[in-house]
Amino acid sequence: MVDTSPYDDLDRPPLHVTSLQRALAPDGWRLEVLAEAASTNAVVAERARAGEPGGLVVVAEAQTAGRGRLDRSWVSPPRAGLTFSVLVRPDLPVAQWPWLPLWTGLAVAAALRDRAEVAAELKWPNDVLVDERKVCGVLVEVPESGAAVLGIGLNVSTRADELPVETAGSLRLVGASTTDRDTLLRAVLRSLTSVLADPAASRTAYRQRCSTVGRQVRLLLPADRVVEGPAEAVDDDGRLVVDGIAYGAGDVVHLRPVT
């Protein structure tokens, strides 16, 4: 259900659903906007299991129990960001599916550089940074064989006192040229269309935009393991190579450039 109730924050207007639906339809996206959802990923995953075809986009104007990587939870203030999930059924070999979260981050970063005119970079595997502050996180889940849910949480007009941690940021706080959410949503989805259409070019583009490569990093692994070393590359399976060893999962802390 779309939120049609009055709003009292003029800096945070609701999305213009009808015009967005019309603009996104040519690329095959079917947009639905909810007034509130616990988790857009959960909503879209349920639809995927019920047989929904790819192309569904569900946006929540307020999200009350969002999920991030490593089972972290977060809450987004109403209309302060773009919180949405996209259902795709990509015609890709299974071996390439680990690239989906990386490509989703790439699509967001490309859209932000183009439309918001900010120097968006990628932190492996899928965080989008501006000035070393995280403005967007991605969570990709596979609810059933052949379907992937791409969850995106982008801080748009979020104020400093609303951010969950001091390392986070928002487009407003980094001086973006626009914080219009309609414009940004269109840009991200169109960028995602382009990124998913050319996997080979997108792997190359991700490597070029990934600011983790060339840094000294601390990699936090399952079972409380910690690895430190130079991040040397992203391999063909989307894994981060640290000091000669490839890792497929982990939480990265950027320490300093490699000298």
Buried (B, 14 or more C-beta within 10 A) or exposed (E): EBBEEEEEEEEBEBBBBEEBBEBBEEEEBBBBBBBEBBBBBBBBBEBBEEEBEBBBBBBBBBBEEBBBBEEEEBEBBBBBBBBBBBBBBBEBEEEBBBBBBBBBBBBBBBBBBEBBEBEBBBBBBBBBBBEEBBBBBBBBBEBEEBBBBBBBBBBBBBEEEBBBEEEBBBBBBBEBEBBBBBEBBBBBBBBBBBBBEEBEEBBEBBBEBBBBBEBBBBBBEEEEEEBEBBBBBBEEEBBBBBEEEBBEEBBBBBBEEEE
